[in-house]
Amino acid sequence: MNGRTSMAENDLYPTRVEEMPSRLERKDPVVYSEWTPDSPLTEAQSSFYERKGYLFLEQFFSENELMLWRNELNRLQESYRDSDAEHVIREPASREVRSVFAVHENNEIFRALSKHPKLQAITSYLLGSGTYIHQSRINFKPGFTGKEFYWHSDFETWHAEDGMPAMRALSCSIALSDNYAYNGPLMVIPGSHQTFISCVGKTPDDHFKDSLRKQEYGVPDHDNLRAMAEEKGIHMPVGKAGSVLLFDCNLMHGSSSNISPFPRSNVFMVYNSVDNRLVQPYSGQKPRPEFIATRSW
């Protein structure tokens, strides 16, 4: 029995194994804690996240906190401009820095941010347990040249390529610059987290080397994506720097290119439950590197 066959026996969300895509009902909770007046979110906020799969918290952080993080972001962008470090990802058609991964491991300032008490309280409430950082990165989307991130469910990739068993993780995107409708902000399909869209195409070896620049496997088919968007609509949470967007690991999302003059940068932290530790990738391949998917903590 090969590794892919044995994993398939316990795979609740098979993907990249069939010739045609399919839609599967979510089998996991969305909010893993019962709301009480002591919860770090209001009842309305908790209910909105459970129904829509995301929550936008405007001006969550202060200007003083932002100044520290912006300065560090600018310093990193400059210091990595000519670096060939594996955790520095460049745009598909240029040498411009697209993302810097593992900032919670490689940078004291962003490590402290990942452990911010307000963030940890909310993520532990939503996931119903202690948490750890599965992945972190800074995304740079400069004015005029910032490229798109195509529609996808993060969980589809984390499940297939990292071995994340259940939908018990969430993303936290912290805006370090103002988000406008015209500078490539994140778009989400509200309620899409309740449906898993399996993707087609066998995952190539070392897929991450290309997918972090431009993803071509693990993306939804046009028919299912169109049907989902027509049924549920598309939301675009935008606001001032310091705002926080929390979204479920299975929420369908993406962003367009930034041809405006105004840059859009954010810190991206993925919190996973300590009870949802990674197993062998369900694609049957070797795990992605630690800077992309934390396996030891």
Sequence and secondary structure as in RCSB ss.txt:
>XXXX:A:sequence
MNGRTSMAENDLYPTRVEEMPSRLERKDPVVYSEWTPDSPLTEAQSSFYERKGYLFLEQFFSENELMLWRNELNR
LQESYRDSDAEHVIREPASREVRSVFAVHENNEIFRALSKHPKLQAITSYLLGSGTYIHQSRINFKPGFTGKEFY
WHSDFETWHAEDGMPAMRALSCSIALSDNYAYNGPLMVIPGSHQTFISCVGKTPDDHFKDSLRKQEYGVPDHDNL
RAMAEEKGIHMPVGKAGSVLLFDCNLMHGSSSNISPFPRSNVFMVYNSVDNRLVQPYSGQKPRPEFIATRSW
>XXXX:A:secstr
  HHHHHHTT SS  SSSSS  EEE  S S  S   TTSSS HHHHHHHHHHSEEEETT S HHHHHHHHHHHHH
HHHHTTT   TTEEE TTSSSEEEEE HHHH HHHHHHHT HHHHHHHHHHHTS EEEEEEEEEEE TTTB  EE
EEEHHHHIIIII   SS EEEEEEESS   TTS  EEE TTGGGEEE   S   TTTHHHHTTS  SS   HHHH
HHHHHHH  B     TT EEEEETT EEEE  B SSS EEEEEEEEEETTS   S TTSS    TTTS    
